[in-house]
Amino acid sequence: MTTIVLLMAMALTSPQETPSQEKPRVPKDSIELILTGCLKGRVLAVSDVRATDVQRSPDVRARTFRLAGKGDVMKDVKREDHHLVEVTGIVKRSALTENGVRIGKGISVSGGRPVAGSGGLPSPGDSVPVFDVQSLRLRSTSCGG
């Protein structure tokens, strides 16, 4: 009887281990975003963006990202091909800046902001930023309208 009481007392006083549901830490050189857009293979054509916290997020509408992530998330990406999805993840801040082409000391030439509807899939020579996917959610079964 004493053994049972002792075991119950130890069970009640020992720290309970709970599974950690905390988000992974976002590196200082990256930003966490929630993107909504159309999936075409592993490429996401963004139609809407919002930051996951109160910080100001960069404007990445009308841009494309190459999606990367763990195996189970990438299976979801493959399954939701050609669907409108909401994707949560991180991207490097440096991938969001458009530096242009340097033509001299302190001089660079860059194009204007992208125009919605002018894109689609990027050409193979374009540098497409990588978006590390943490979660994916289906928003619509089609990308139109």
PyRosetta script that sets phi, psi and omega in degrees:
from pyrosetta import init, pose_from_sequence

init()
pose = pose_from_sequence("MTTIVLLMAMALTSPQETPSQEKPRVPKDSIELILTGCLKGRVLAVSDVRATDVQRSPDVRARTFRLAGKGDVMKDVKREDHHLVEVTGIVKRSALTENGVRIGKGISVSGGRPVAGSGGLPSPGDSVPVFDVQSLRLRSTSCGG")
pose.set_psi(1, -40.2)
pose.set_omega(1, 179.6)
pose.set_phi(2, -63.6)
pose.set_psi(2, -36.0)
pose.set_omega(2, 179.9)
pose.set_phi(3, -64.6)
pose.set_psi(3, -41.3)
pose.set_omega(3, -179.8)
pose.set_phi(4, -65.1)
pose.set_psi(4, -44.1)
pose.set_omega(4, 179.4)
pose.set_phi(5, -63.3)
pose.set_psi(5, -42.1)
pose.set_omega(5, 179.3)
pose.set_phi(6, -63.0)
pose.set_psi(6, -42.9)
pose.set_omega(6, 178.6)
pose.set_phi(7, -65.3)
pose.set_psi(7, -40.0)
pose.set_omega(7, 178.9)
pose.set_phi(8, -66.0)
pose.set_psi(8, -40.1)
pose.set_omega(8, 179.2)
pose.set_phi(9, -65.0)
pose.set_psi(9, -40.1)
pose.set_omega(9, 178.5)
pose.set_phi(10, -66.4)
pose.set_psi(10, -39.0)
pose.set_omega(10, -179.7)
pose.set_phi(11, -66.0)
pose.set_psi(11, -37.9)
pose.set_omega(11, -178.9)
pose.set_phi(12, -75.4)
pose.set_psi(12, -29.6)
pose.set_omega(12, -177.0)
pose.set_phi(13, -92.7)
pose.set_psi(13, -17.4)
pose.set_omega(13, -179.4)
pose.set_phi(14, -73.6)
pose.set_psi(14, 145.8)
pose.set_omega(14, -179.5)
pose.set_phi(15, -64.1)
pose.set_psi(15, 133.4)
pose.set_omega(15, 179.8)
pose.set_phi(16, -80.1)
pose.set_psi(16, 130.9)
pose.set_omega(16, 178.0)
pose.set_phi(17, -90.3)
pose.set_psi(17, 120.7)
pose.set_omega(17, 176.8)
pose.set_phi(18, -113.5)
pose.set_psi(18, 142.0)
pose.set_omega(18, 179.3)
pose.set_phi(19, -63.9)
pose.set_psi(19, 134.3)
pose.set_omega(19, -177.3)
pose.set_phi(20, -76.8)
pose.set_psi(20, 120.7)
pose.set_omega(20, 178.3)
pose.set_phi(21, -106.6)
pose.set_psi(21, 16.5)
pose.set_omega(21, -178.7)
pose.set_phi(22, -69.3)
pose.set_psi(22, 148.4)
pose.set_omega(22, 176.7)
pose.set_phi(23, -71.4)
pose.set_psi(23, 150.4)
pose.set_omega(23, 174.1)
pose.set_phi(24, -65.4)
pose.set_psi(24, 148.6)
pose.set_omega(24, -179.3)
pose.set_phi(25, -68.2)
pose.set_psi(25, 135.1)
pose.set_omega(25, 178.7)
pose.set_phi(26, -88.1)
pose.set_psi(26, 124.6)
pose.set_omega(26, 178.8)
pose.set_phi(27, -60.6)
pose.set_psi(27, 155.7)
pose.set_omega(27, -177.7)
pose.set_phi(28, -63.7)
pose.set_psi(28, -28.4)
pose.set_omega(28, -178.0)
pose.set_phi(29, -89.1)
pose.set_psi(29, 9.2)
pose.set_omega(29, -177.7)
pose.set_phi(30, -127.3)
pose.set_psi(30, 170.5)
pose.set_omega(30, 177.5)
pose.set_phi(31, -137.2)
pose.set_psi(31, 140.7)
pose.set_omega(31, 177.8)
pose.set_phi(32, -93.1)
pose.set_psi(32, 130.1)
pose.set_omega(32, -176.9)
pose.set_phi(33, -133.0)
pose.set_psi(33, 158.1)
pose.set_omega(33, 169.6)
pose.set_phi(34, -115.6)
pose.set_psi(34, 114.4)
pose.set_omega(34, -176.6)
pose.set_phi(35, -108.8)
pose.set_psi(35, 140.6)
pose.set_omega(35, 173.3)
pose.set_phi(36, -117.4)
pose.set_psi(36, 130.7)
pose.set_omega(36, -179.5)
pose.set_phi(37, -176.1)
pose.set_psi(37, -175.9)
pose.set_omega(37, -177.4)
pose.set_phi(38, -97.6)
pose.set_psi(38, 131.1)
pose.set_omega(38, 177.4)
pose.set_phi(39, -87.3)
pose.set_psi(39, 132.9)
pose.set_omega(39, 173.6)
pose.set_phi(40, -134.1)
pose.set_psi(40, 91.4)
pose.set_omega(40, -172.7)
pose.set_phi(41, 72.7)
pose.set_psi(41, -125.9)
pose.set_omega(41, 177.4)
pose.set_phi(42, -99.5)
pose.set_psi(42, 14.5)
pose.set_omega(42, -178.5)
pose.set_phi(43, -108.9)
pose.set_psi(43, 133.1)
pose.set_omega(43, 177.6)
pose.set_phi(44, -109.9)
pose.set_psi(44, 119.1)
pose.set_omega(44, 174.1)
pose.set_phi(45, -91.1)
pose.set_psi(45, 110.0)
pose.set_omega(45, -170.9)
pose.set_phi(46, -77.4)
pose.set_psi(46, 134.5)
pose.set_omega(46, 174.0)
pose.set_phi(47, -114.7)
pose.set_psi(47, -24.5)
pose.set_omega(47, 179.5)
pose.set_phi(48, -150.1)
pose.set_psi(48, 151.6)
pose.set_omega(48, -178.6)
pose.set_phi(49, -145.3)
pose.set_psi(49, 146.8)
pose.set_omega(49, 171.0)
pose.set_phi(50, -150.1)
pose.set_psi(50, 149.8)
pose.set_omega(50, 178.2)
pose.set_phi(51, -80.3)
pose.set_psi(51, 155.0)
pose.set_omega(51, -178.0)
pose.set_phi(52, -82.0)
pose.set_psi(52, -12.4)
pose.set_omega(52, 176.8)
pose.set_phi(53, -133.9)
pose.set_psi(53, -166.0)
pose.set_omega(53, -173.4)
pose.set_phi(54, -79.4)
pose.set_psi(54, -3.1)
pose.set_omega(54, -179.9)
pose.set_phi(55, -68.8)
pose.set_psi(55, 156.8)
pose.set_omega(55, 179.2)
pose.set_phi(56, -75.8)
pose.set_psi(56, 132.2)
pose.set_omega(56, -178.0)
pose.set_phi(57, -103.6)
pose.set_psi(57, 152.2)
pose.set_omega(57, 178.5)
pose.set_phi(58, -72.3)
pose.set_psi(58, 155.8)
pose.set_omega(58, 178.3)
pose.set_phi(59, -83.6)
pose.set_psi(59, 110.4)
pose.set_omega(59, -179.7)
pose.set_phi(60, -120.5)
pose.set_psi(60, 17.5)
pose.set_omega(60, 176.2)
pose.set_phi(61, -63.8)
pose.set_psi(61, 151.8)
pose.set_omega(61, 179.7)
pose.set_phi(62, 62.8)
pose.set_psi(62, 27.7)
pose.set_omega(62, 175.5)
pose.set_phi(63, -117.0)
pose.set_psi(63, 166.9)
pose.set_omega(63, 176.3)
pose.set_phi(64, -121.6)
pose.set_psi(64, 149.7)
pose.set_omega(64, 178.2)
pose.set_phi(65, -132.7)
pose.set_psi(65, 144.1)
pose.set_omega(65, 170.3)
pose.set_phi(66, -89.0)
pose.set_psi(66, 127.9)
pose.set_omega(66, -176.6)
pose.set_phi(67, -89.9)
pose.set_psi(67, 138.8)
pose.set_omega(67, 176.2)
pose.set_phi(68, -138.2)
pose.set_psi(68, 151.9)
pose.set_omega(68, 179.1)
pose.set_phi(69, 176.1)
pose.set_psi(69, -172.9)
pose.set_omega(69, 179.5)
pose.set_phi(70, -71.6)
pose.set_psi(70, 163.4)
pose.set_omega(70, -173.8)
pose.set_phi(71, -55.1)
pose.set_psi(71, -45.5)
pose.set_omega(71, -177.1)
pose.set_phi(72, -67.6)
pose.set_psi(72, -35.8)
pose.set_omega(72, 177.7)
pose.set_phi(73, -70.3)
pose.set_psi(73, -39.1)
pose.set_omega(73, -179.9)
pose.set_phi(74, -69.0)
pose.set_psi(74, -27.0)
pose.set_omega(74, 172.7)
pose.set_phi(75, -64.9)
pose.set_psi(75, -39.6)
pose.set_omega(75, 176.2)
pose.set_phi(76, -64.0)
pose.set_psi(76, -40.0)
pose.set_omega(76, 178.3)
pose.set_phi(77, -60.7)
pose.set_psi(77, -44.7)
pose.set_omega(77, -180.0)
pose.set_phi(78, -64.8)
pose.set_psi(78, -39.7)
pose.set_omega(78, -177.8)
pose.set_phi(79, -68.7)
pose.set_psi(79, -33.3)
pose.set_omega(79, -175.8)
pose.set_phi(80, -95.5)
pose.set_psi(80, 22.7)
pose.set_omega(80, 179.2)
pose.set_phi(81, -55.4)
pose.set_psi(81, 136.2)
pose.set_omega(81, -179.6)
pose.set_phi(82, 65.3)
pose.set_psi(82, 25.9)
pose.set_omega(82, 175.3)
pose.set_phi(83, -116.9)
pose.set_psi(83, 157.4)
pose.set_omega(83, 174.0)
pose.set_phi(84, -82.5)
pose.set_psi(84, 123.9)
pose.set_omega(84, -174.5)
pose.set_phi(85, -131.7)
pose.set_psi(85, 162.3)
pose.set_omega(85, 171.5)
pose.set_phi(86, -114.7)
pose.set_psi(86, 123.3)
pose.set_omega(86, -174.2)
pose.set_phi(87, -119.5)
pose.set_psi(87, 131.5)
pose.set_omega(87, 175.4)
pose.set_phi(88, -110.6)
pose.set_psi(88, 134.8)
pose.set_omega(88, 179.7)
pose.set_phi(89, 178.9)
pose.set_psi(89, -165.4)
pose.set_omega(89, -178.1)
pose.set_phi(90, -125.4)
pose.set_psi(90, 153.8)
pose.set_omega(90, 177.5)
pose.set_phi(91, -141.8)
pose.set_psi(91, 147.2)
pose.set_omega(91, 177.9)
pose.set_phi(92, -69.9)
pose.set_psi(92, 138.0)
pose.set_omega(92, 178.9)
pose.set_phi(93, -60.0)
pose.set_psi(93, -37.4)
pose.set_omega(93, -178.6)
pose.set_phi(94, -63.7)
pose.set_psi(94, -25.5)
pose.set_omega(94, 179.1)
pose.set_phi(95, -74.9)
pose.set_psi(95, -16.1)
pose.set_omega(95, -177.3)
pose.set_phi(96, -93.0)
pose.set_psi(96, -11.8)
pose.set_omega(96, 180.0)
pose.set_phi(97, -89.7)
pose.set_psi(97, 143.6)
pose.set_omega(97, 178.3)
pose.set_phi(98, -110.0)
pose.set_psi(98, 101.8)
pose.set_omega(98, -175.0)
pose.set_phi(99, -82.1)
pose.set_psi(99, -24.5)
pose.set_omega(99, -178.5)
pose.set_phi(100, 81.4)
pose.set_psi(100, -163.5)
pose.set_omega(100, -177.9)
pose.set_phi(101, -110.5)
pose.set_psi(101, 127.6)
pose.set_omega(101, 178.4)
pose.set_phi(102, -78.1)
pose.set_psi(102, 128.3)
pose.set_omega(102, 178.9)
pose.set_phi(103, -119.3)
pose.set_psi(103, 3.4)
pose.set_omega(103, 179.5)
pose.set_phi(104, 178.3)
pose.set_psi(104, -176.9)
pose.set_omega(104, -178.9)
pose.set_phi(105, -68.6)
pose.set_psi(105, 112.9)
pose.set_omega(105, 179.0)
pose.set_phi(106, 74.5)
pose.set_psi(106, 9.4)
pose.set_omega(106, -178.4)
pose.set_phi(107, -118.9)
pose.set_psi(107, 128.4)
pose.set_omega(107, 174.9)
pose.set_phi(108, -139.0)
pose.set_psi(108, 148.9)
pose.set_omega(108, -179.5)
pose.set_phi(109, -116.0)
pose.set_psi(109, 130.6)
pose.set_omega(109, 177.8)
pose.set_phi(110, -136.8)
pose.set_psi(110, 159.9)
pose.set_omega(110, 178.4)
pose.set_phi(111, -79.0)
pose.set_psi(111, 176.8)
pose.set_omega(111, 178.7)
pose.set_phi(112, -79.1)
pose.set_psi(112, 179.8)
pose.set_omega(112, 177.4)
pose.set_phi(113, -64.5)
pose.set_psi(113, 148.6)
pose.set_omega(113, 178.4)
pose.set_phi(114, -64.6)
pose.set_psi(114, 147.8)
pose.set_omega(114, 179.9)
pose.set_phi(115, -102.8)
pose.set_psi(115, 130.9)
pose.set_omega(115, -178.7)
pose.set_phi(116, -57.9)
pose.set_psi(116, 136.2)
pose.set_omega(116, 178.1)
pose.set_phi(117, 85.4)
pose.set_psi(117, -4.6)
pose.set_omega(117, -178.1)
pose.set_phi(118, -89.5)
pose.set_psi(118, -10.2)
pose.set_omega(118, -171.3)
pose.set_phi(119, -97.6)
pose.set_psi(119, -112.7)
pose.set_omega(119, -168.2)
pose.set_phi(120, 112.2)
pose.set_psi(120, -143.2)
pose.set_omega(120, 177.7)
pose.set_phi(121, -78.0)
pose.set_psi(121, 140.4)
pose.set_omega(121, 178.6)
pose.set_phi(122, -71.4)
pose.set_psi(122, 154.9)
pose.set_omega(122, 176.5)
pose.set_phi(123, -72.5)
pose.set_psi(123, 155.4)
pose.set_omega(123, -176.1)
pose.set_phi(124, -59.0)
pose.set_psi(124, -25.7)
pose.set_omega(124, -179.0)
pose.set_phi(125, -82.1)
pose.set_psi(125, -13.6)
pose.set_omega(125, -178.7)
pose.set_phi(126, -70.5)
pose.set_psi(126, 148.2)
pose.set_omega(126, 174.8)
pose.set_phi(127, -88.0)
pose.set_psi(127, 109.3)
pose.set_omega(127, -176.7)
pose.set_phi(128, -100.8)
pose.set_psi(128, 123.8)
pose.set_omega(128, 179.4)
pose.set_phi(129, -65.4)
pose.set_psi(129, 148.6)
pose.set_omega(129, -179.4)
pose.set_phi(130, -95.7)
pose.set_psi(130, 131.4)
pose.set_omega(130, 178.3)
pose.set_phi(131, -112.3)
pose.set_psi(131, 115.8)
pose.set_omega(131, -179.7)
pose.set_phi(132, -82.2)
pose.set_psi(132, 108.5)
pose.set_omega(132, -173.8)
pose.set_phi(133, -79.2)
pose.set_psi(133, 131.6)
pose.set_omega(133, 173.0)
pose.set_phi(134, -103.8)
pose.set_psi(134, -36.3)
pose.set_omega(134, 178.0)
pose.set_phi(135, -152.2)
pose.set_psi(135, 157.3)
pose.set_omega(135, -178.4)
pose.set_phi(136, -138.6)
pose.set_psi(136, 139.0)
pose.set_omega(136, 179.7)
pose.set_phi(137, -136.7)
pose.set_psi(137, 132.4)
pose.set_omega(137, 179.0)
pose.set_phi(138, -71.6)
pose.set_psi(138, 130.5)
pose.set_omega(138, 177.6)
pose.set_phi(139, -106.7)
pose.set_psi(139, -35.2)
pose.set_omega(139, -179.9)
pose.set_phi(140, -157.3)
pose.set_psi(140, 153.6)
pose.set_omega(140, -178.5)
pose.set_phi(141, -82.3)
pose.set_psi(141, -4.2)
pose.set_omega(141, 175.4)
pose.set_phi(142, -138.4)
pose.set_psi(142, 158.8)
pose.set_omega(142, -178.5)
pose.set_phi(143, -92.5)
pose.set_psi(143, -12.6)
pose.set_omega(143, -177.2)
pose.set_phi(144, -72.5)
pose.set_psi(144, 146.8)
pose.set_omega(144, 172.5)
pose.set_phi(145, 47.4)
pose.dump_pdb("model.pdb")
